[in-house]
């Protein structure tokens, strides 16, 4: 609304200016004609006045035509000015949008660079984790193999220990080693021990026969204080020796680094 009122004011001002200019021209023309008519004689003055009237009429027609054309041009100029102003405003708006778009594009480029770096870091981390996982799997497999070997060794040791427990529970004598790799053989002492010793009393035949059983010597171990064996053949001592030999044969000594 303000732009239309400004355009109307410009047209009115232009029209008023042109009208005042024409009126001034008419007044000056009439004044000059009056002075000339006073100085000249009547006949010459009358003819000249008619000629001036014709000139003024032609001038008025030319002015009217020029006024119409100038009004059209003024109106067209106002419209073009309005369009130019709108175009300039639109250009400013587009420049602002372009600047905002450039800023957004720059931010997106920075974000893309950040994401690319993050993807590369994650790929490297995944590769490292894969290698670490493979190393752990190899270590676990190695530990499983070692554990299986230890179980096998303990199984063998447990079988021997069970055999020793059976011998221990049987409470055999120190010279009786059957069951641990020795074959049973009757010795003179065992035969004597197994056979009862009998003597007949000398004298009258009325005395009854008395069988005298010899007292059997039972050794006593000074390691475990149990009767039936001696210290060199003590099962507990042998168990300790076997366990020590097993540990020595299966546990590798740790050497210090750098040797």
Secondary structure, 3 states (H helix, E strand, C coil): CHHHHHHHHHHHHHHHHHHHHHHHHHHHHHHHHHHHHHHCCHHHHHHHHHHHHHHHHHHHHHHHHHHHHHHHHHHHHHHHHHHHHHHHHHHHHHHHHHHHHHHHHHHHHHHHHHHHHHHHHHHHHHHHHHHHHHHHHHHHHHHHHHHHHHHHHHHHHHHHHHHHHHHHHHCCCCCCCECCCECCCCCHHHHHHHCCCCCCCCCCCCCCCCCCCCCCCCCECCCCCCECCCHHHCHHHHHHHHHHHHHHHHCCCCCCCCC
